[in-house]
Amino acid sequence: MKKQKPLARSAGTLMPVSSLPSPYGIGAFGKEAYDFVDFLVKAGQKYWQVLPLGPTSYGDSPYQSFSAFAGNPYFIDLDALILEGLLKKSEVAGSWGDDPVYIDYHLLYQKRYKVLKKAFDRSKLLGTPEYKAFLEEHDSWLSGYADFMAKKEDYPPEFWFFCQYYFFKQWKKLKDYANGLGIEIIGDIPIYVALDSADVVDNPEMFLLDEKRKPINVAGVPPDMFSADGQLWGNPLYDWDKMEQDDFAWWKRRMSHTVKLFDVIRIDHFVGIVHYFSIPAGSTSAKPGVWMPGPGEKLLNAINSVMDGKKIIAEDLGEVSNAVIRLRDKAAYPGMKPMIYAFSTDGTHEYLPGNFVKNIVVYAGTHDNEPLAGYFARCKQRERQFARKYLNVKRNADIPWAVIRSGYASCADLAVFQIQDYLNLGDEARINIPSTLGGLNWRWRLLPGQADLALAAKIKDLCDTYGR
């Protein structure tokens, strides 16, 4: 297997696109996104890590998407459509939610597509060279996705073509802007797809389904720190033997598509490539599940053949066996070290910066963890005491920034921290609580002015001090 070259020593910020401040209910590819890129430049950052960009379904999770290829129409910048004469300002006026800190997905669902439909009705894209080229480039998945969505919603397939055209057009413009300023995008891809997705409808033979196209077994993980019953994700499992017969052609198409969207790709639940947890469909918890062998190196060889020089980060968390470590190291993918867990035992914990090795990415935590300020406000007293001792700070309030500083000072190739931790926000800014639905999950967003010049200067000082 060809080994991947290591990442350069640098720093980045984790913030979902949906968390960008926006006048229209959800973060979008408009002025606020470009302002955030400018903030990253001033802060000395080299990477912006985002969550999956796909269209979300029930529960609003970007890890349960209607398509592994499509983009979320909610992210289309309405101001750009106004400038093109496709919308009027009066048509996007009014309330897009009562609380600027939390997204109102129900209101978005009620209003957003209606507004986009007005723009579609005025559009004269049909027949233009740019539109025809877009349709040809995305032919392998776009028609299936549009048909799938047309059956779910009261809009014709052509409307969904229109939405995807503008999503990819606006994302490319934003990515080009970021790249031009030296900011690369780390994109996140879920290992599994949703049962309610165009991927399963169009490719049922690639999944472990019965004759009625219902899952035989579903995905999840065993009992863990998040849930005593384990995590029952419910995604259909791949028929890896079937996929191997055509050398994982679907995965090749998926990754070829993804490398055009991002500069670095984080594979969520990398463990599942080596061995996956198979839970009988209909189970009420993940406890009845069993581990099954995954495709391993054969899949990585197929993926690597279409990466076009782009790099992969392995989300090597959870049940990390020796086989997972061997495959990760054979491919030379950097693994992850979330420091939020590092202070729970003693000085030997592998997530403590003094124990790091090369070719890793250090995080405070993932999008599934509470921000540092919230975590250390509620963790066990002995954990706080050890954190203060290890980080050489006297006050509990100083722990979060000391964690960030220690990550920057470490030998990790890349240091990525959530914008919430840079801002020292608490649990009110948490992105997701695993094994739960609704509540504040996926709803938090940045307020205008929160990521200001003072914060940028503070982060830039860390970059300069520790050579990132």
C-alpha positions in Angstrom: 0.0 0.0 0.0 1.3 3.4 -0.9 1.9 5.5 2.2 0.5 9.0 2.6 2.9 11.9 3.2 2.5 13.6 6.6 0.7 16.8 7.2 2.8 19.9 7.7 3.0 21.4 11.2 0.0 23.7 11.4 -3.2 24.6 13.2 -6.9 24.7 12.3 -10.3 25.4 13.5 -13.3 23.1 13.7 -16.7 24.8 13.0 -19.6 23.4 11.0 -20.9 25.5 8.1 -24.3 25.5 9.8 -22.7 27.3 12.8 -21.8 30.4 10.8 -23.9 33.4 11.7 -26.6 34.0 9.1 -29.5 36.4 8.5 -31.5 33.5 6.9 -31.7 30.9 9.6 -28.6 28.8 9.0 -25.0 29.4 8.1 -24.6 29.8 4.4 -22.0 30.4 1.7 -22.4 34.2 1.9 -20.7 37.2 3.5 -20.5 35.6 6.9 -18.6 32.6 5.5 -16.0 34.8 3.8 -15.7 36.9 7.0 -14.9 33.7 8.9 -12.2 32.7 6.4 -10.7 36.2 6.9 -10.8 35.5 10.7 -8.9 32.2 10.2 -6.2 34.0 8.2 -5.8 36.6 10.9 -5.6 33.9 13.5 -2.8 32.2 11.7 -4.8 29.1 10.8 -4.1 26.8 7.9 -7.2 24.6 8.0 -10.9 25.0 8.5 -12.6 21.7 9.4 -16.3 21.4 8.7 -18.9 18.7 9.3 -20.5 16.8 6.4 -22.3 19.1 3.9 -25.0 16.8 2.8 -28.8 17.5 3.0 -30.1 16.5 6.4 -33.2 14.5 7.2 -35.2 13.8 10.4 -33.1 14.8 13.4 -31.0 17.3 11.4 -27.8 15.4 11.7 -25.3 15.8 8.9 -24.4 12.2 9.5 -27.8 11.1 8.4 -28.1 12.5 4.9 -30.4 12.0 1.9 -27.3 11.6 -0.2 -23.6 10.9 0.1 -23.0 13.1 -2.9 -25.5 16.0 -2.7 -25.1 19.3 -0.9 -27.4 20.8 1.6 -29.8 23.4 -0.1 -30.0 25.2 3.2 -26.5 26.4 2.7 -27.3 28.3 -0.6 -26.7 32.0 0.0 -29.9 33.9 -0.7 -28.1 37.3 -1.0 -26.3 35.9 -4.1 -29.6 34.9 -5.6 -30.9 38.4 -5.0 -27.9 39.9 -6.8 -28.6 37.6 -9.7 -32.1 38.8 -9.9 -33.6 35.5 -8.9 -35.1 36.7 -5.6 -36.4 40.0 -4.2 -35.3 41.2 -0.8 -38.9 41.3 0.3 -39.2 37.5 -0.4 -36.5 36.7 2.1 -37.5 39.2 4.7 -39.2 38.2 8.0 -38.2 35.9 10.8 -36.0 32.9 10.2 -36.0 32.0 13.9 -36.5 33.7 17.3 -33.1 32.9 18.7 -29.9 33.9 16.8 -27.8 31.4 18.8 -29.9 28.3 17.8 -31.2 27.2 14.4 -34.9 26.6 14.0 -34.9 23.7 11.6 -38.7 23.4 11.6 -39.0 26.9 10.4 -36.3 26.4 7.8 -38.1 23.4 6.4 -41.3 25.4 6.1 -39.7 28.4 4.4 -36.4 27.7 2.7 -37.6 25.5 -0.2 -40.5 27.9 -0.9 -38.0 30.7 -1.3 -35.6 28.6 -3.4 -38.6 27.6 -5.6 -39.2 31.2 -6.5 -35.6 31.5 -7.6 -35.9 28.4 -9.6 -39.0 29.6 -11.4 -37.1 32.7 -12.5 -34.0 31.0 -13.5 -32.9 30.7 -17.1 -30.2 28.1 -16.4 -31.6 25.4 -18.7 -29.5 25.1 -21.8 -26.6 27.2 -20.7 -23.1 25.7 -21.2 -22.3 25.9 -17.5 -25.5 24.1 -16.4 -25.1 21.4 -19.1 -21.5 20.8 -17.9 -22.6 20.6 -14.3 -25.3 18.0 -15.2 -22.7 15.9 -17.1 -20.1 16.1 -14.4 -22.6 14.8 -11.7 -24.5 12.5 -13.9 -23.7 9.3 -11.9 -25.7 10.4 -8.9 -27.7 13.6 -9.6 -30.7 12.2 -11.5 -31.2 9.5 -8.8 -31.0 12.0 -6.0 -33.4 14.4 -7.8 -36.0 11.6 -8.4 -35.6 10.5 -4.8 -36.3 14.1 -3.5 -39.1 14.7 -5.9 -41.0 11.7 -4.5 -40.4 13.0 -0.9 -41.2 16.6 -1.4 -43.7 18.5 -3.6 -41.1 19.9 -6.0 -40.1 18.5 -9.5 -36.6 16.9 -10.2 -35.6 20.0 -12.1 -35.8 22.0 -8.9 -33.4 19.7 -7.1 -31.0 20.0 -10.1 -31.2 23.8 -9.6 -30.5 23.6 -5.9 -27.5 21.3 -6.4 -26.1 23.6 -9.2 -26.1 26.6 -6.8 -24.8 24.6 -3.9 -21.7 23.5 -5.8 -21.3 26.8 -7.5 -21.3 28.7 -4.3 -19.2 26.2 -2.4 -16.5 26.2 -5.1 -16.3 30.0 -4.9 -16.0 29.9 -1.2 -13.4 27.1 -1.2 -11.4 28.9 -3.9 -11.4 32.0 -1.8 -10.1 30.1 1.2 -7.5 28.3 -0.7 -6.3 31.5 -2.3 -5.6 32.8 1.2 -3.8 29.7 2.3 -6.7 28.0 4.1 -7.4 24.4 3.3 -10.7 22.7 4.0 -10.9 19.5 6.0 -14.1 17.7 5.1 -15.8 15.0 7.1 -17.5 12.0 5.5 -19.6 9.5 7.4 -18.6 5.9 6.8 -22.3 4.9 6.4 -25.2 6.3 4.5 -28.8 6.7 5.8 -31.4 4.1 5.1 -33.6 6.9 3.8 -31.3 8.0 1.1 -30.9 8.1 -2.7 -27.8 5.9 -2.2 -29.7 3.0 -0.9 -32.6 3.4 -3.3 -30.3 3.6 -6.3 -27.9 0.9 -5.1 -29.8 -1.7 -3.0 -27.5 -4.5 -4.1 -24.6 -2.8 -2.3 -26.3 -3.2 1.2 -27.4 -6.0 3.4 -31.1 -5.8 2.7 -33.9 -8.4 2.6 -36.2 -9.0 -0.3 -38.4 -6.1 0.8 -35.3 -3.9 0.8 -35.3 -3.6 4.6 -32.1 -3.9 6.6 -31.1 -7.3 7.9 -28.6 -5.8 10.3 -27.8 -2.2 11.1 -24.8 -0.2 12.2 -23.8 1.1 15.6 -21.2 0.6 18.3 -21.2 -1.3 21.6 -21.9 0.2 25.0 -19.5 3.1 25.7 -18.9 6.2 27.7 -21.8 7.9 25.9 -24.4 5.2 26.4 -24.8 2.0 28.5 -26.9 0.5 25.8 -24.4 1.4 23.1 -25.2 3.5 20.1 -27.8 2.2 17.7 -27.3 4.3 14.6 -29.6 2.2 12.4 -27.7 2.7 9.1 -27.8 -0.2 6.7 -24.6 -2.1 6.5 -22.6 -2.5 3.3 -22.4 -5.9 1.5 -18.6 -5.7 1.4 -18.3 -9.0 -0.5 -20.6 -7.5 -3.2 -18.7 -4.3 -3.3 -15.4 -6.1 -3.7 -16.6 -7.7 -6.9 -16.3 -4.4 -8.8 -13.3 -3.2 -6.8 -15.5 -0.9 -4.7 -16.7 1.2 -7.6 -19.3 3.0 -5.5 -16.6 4.0 -3.0 -14.4 5.2 -5.8 -17.1 7.4 -7.2 -17.8 8.7 -3.7 -14.2 9.6 -3.0 -13.6 11.0 -6.4 -16.5 13.3 -5.8 -15.4 14.2 -2.3 -11.8 15.2 -3.2 -13.3 17.9 -5.4 -15.0 19.4 -2.4 -12.2 19.3 0.2 -8.5 19.5 0.5 -8.2 16.9 3.3 -10.8 14.2 4.2 -11.5 12.9 7.6 -13.1 9.4 7.5 -15.6 9.2 10.3 -15.6 5.8 12.2 -12.4 4.5 10.5 -12.7 1.5 12.8 -15.6 0.3 10.7 -13.3 -0.3 7.8 -11.4 -3.0 9.7 -14.3 -4.4 11.7 -17.9 -3.2 11.9 -20.5 -3.7 14.6 -23.5 -5.6 13.2 -26.8 -5.2 15.2 -29.9 -7.3 14.3 -32.5 -5.0 12.7 -35.4 -4.3 15.1 -33.2 -4.3 18.2 -34.0 -1.7 20.7 -30.3 -1.3 21.8 -26.9 -2.0 20.4 -26.2 -4.7 23.0 -27.1 -7.7 20.7 -24.5 -6.6 18.1 -21.4 -8.5 17.2 -18.2 -7.5 15.5 -17.7 -8.6 11.9 -14.6 -8.3 9.7 -14.6 -5.3 7.3 -12.8 -4.9 3.9 -9.7 -3.4 5.4 -6.7 -2.8 3.1 -8.6 -3.7 0.0 -11.0 -0.8 0.4 -8.1 1.6 1.3 -6.3 0.6 -1.9 -9.4 1.4 -3.9 -9.8 4.8 -2.1 -6.2 5.7 -2.5 -6.4 5.1 -6.2 -8.7 8.1 -6.7 -7.4 10.5 -4.0 -5.6 12.7 -6.5 -2.9 13.7 -4.0 -5.4 14.7 -1.3 -4.8 13.4 2.3 -6.9 11.5 4.7 -7.3 11.8 8.5 -8.5 8.6 10.3 -11.0 9.0 13.0 -9.5 6.2 15.0 -11.7 6.4 18.1 -13.9 3.9 19.8 -13.0 0.1 19.8 -9.5 0.6 18.4 -8.0 -2.9 18.0 -4.4 -3.7 17.0 -5.7 -4.4 13.5 -7.0 -0.9 13.2 -3.7 0.6 14.4 -1.8 -1.6 11.9 -3.9 -0.6 8.9 -3.9 3.1 9.9 -0.1 3.1 10.2 0.4 1.1 7.0 -1.5 3.7 5.1 0.3 6.5 7.2 -3.0 8.2 7.9 -2.7 10.5 10.9 -4.9 9.4 13.8 -6.7 11.6 16.3 -5.9 12.5 19.9 -8.9 14.2 21.7 -7.4 15.7 24.8 -10.7 16.0 26.6 -10.2 12.4 27.8 -6.6 12.8 28.7 -6.8 13.7 32.3 -9.1 10.9 33.5 -6.2 8.6 34.7 -2.6 9.5 35.1 0.4 10.7 33.2 0.5 7.6 31.0 -2.7 8.4 29.0 -2.0 8.3 25.3 -4.0 11.5 24.7 -1.7 13.6 26.9 0.5 15.8 24.8 3.7 14.5 26.5 2.9 11.1 25.1 2.2 12.1 21.5 4.0 10.6 18.6 4.3 12.0 15.1 1.7 11.8 12.4 -1.3 12.7 14.6 -3.9 15.4 14.8 -4.7 16.8 18.3 -8.2 18.0 19.2 -9.7 19.2 22.4 -12.6 17.0 21.5 -14.9 16.1 18.6 -18.3 17.5 17.7 -19.8 14.8 19.9 -18.1 16.2 23.1 -19.0 19.1 25.2 -16.8 22.1 25.0 -13.8 22.2 27.4 -15.3 24.8 29.7 -18.5 22.7 30.1 -16.5 19.4 30.6 -14.2 20.7 33.3 -17.0 22.4 35.1 -18.6 19.0 35.7 -15.9 16.4 35.6 -14.6 14.6 38.7 -12.6 16.7 41.1 -9.5 14.5 40.9 -9.6 15.0 37.1 -9.6 18.8 37.5 -6.8 18.6 40.0 -4.6 16.5 37.7 -5.4 18.8 34.8 -4.3 21.8 36.8 -1.1 20.0 37.9 -0.3 18.7 34.4 -1.0 22.0 32.7 0.6 24.1 35.4 -2.3 26.4 36.1 -3.9 27.3 39.5 -7.5 28.1 38.5 -10.1 25.8 37.1 -11.1 28.6 34.8 -7.6 28.5 33.2 -7.8 24.8 32.2 -9.5 25.2 28.8 -7.0 27.6 27.3 -4.1 25.7 28.9 -5.4 22.6 27.0 -5.3 24.5 23.8 -1.8 25.8 24.5 -0.5 22.4 25.3 -1.9 21.0 22.0 -0.2 23.8 20.1 3.1 23.1 21.9 2.9 19.3 21.3 4.7 17.4 18.5 1.3 16.8 16.8 1.5 17.6 13.1 -1.9 19.4 13.2 -3.7 21.0 16.1 -7.5 21.6 15.6 -9.8 23.1 18.1 -13.4 24.0 18.1 -14.3 27.7 17.8 -16.4 27.1 21.0 -13.2 26.3 22.9 -11.3 29.3 21.6 -14.3 31.3 22.8 -14.4 29.5 26.2 -18.0 28.7 25.8 -19.9 26.0 27.9 -22.4 23.3 27.3 -24.8 25.7 25.7 -22.6 25.7 22.7 -22.3 21.9 22.4 -22.9 20.6 18.9 -24.2 17.1 19.6 -24.9 14.6 22.3 -24.6 11.0 20.9 -27.5 8.6 21.3 -30.0 11.5 21.6 -32.3 13.2 19.2 -33.6 16.7 19.1 -32.9 19.2 21.9 -29.9 21.5 21.0 -28.2 18.9 18.8 -26.7 20.5 15.6 -28.3 23.8 16.4 -25.6 26.1 17.9 -24.2 28.9 15.8 -21.7 31.7 16.1 -23.0 35.2 16.7 -21.8 38.1 14.5 -18.7 39.6 16.1 -17.9 36.7 18.4 -14.8 35.7 16.4 -13.2 39.1 16.6 -9.8 40.6 16.0 -8.8 40.2 19.7 -9.4 36.5 19.5 -7.6 36.2 16.2 -4.6 37.9 17.7 -4.6 35.6 20.7 -4.7 32.5 18.5 -2.1 33.9 16.1 0.2 34.4 19.1 0.0 30.6 19.8 0.8 29.9 16.2 3.8 32.1 16.3 5.0 30.8 19.7 4.9 27.2 18.7 5.8 27.3 15.1 2.4 26.5 13.6 
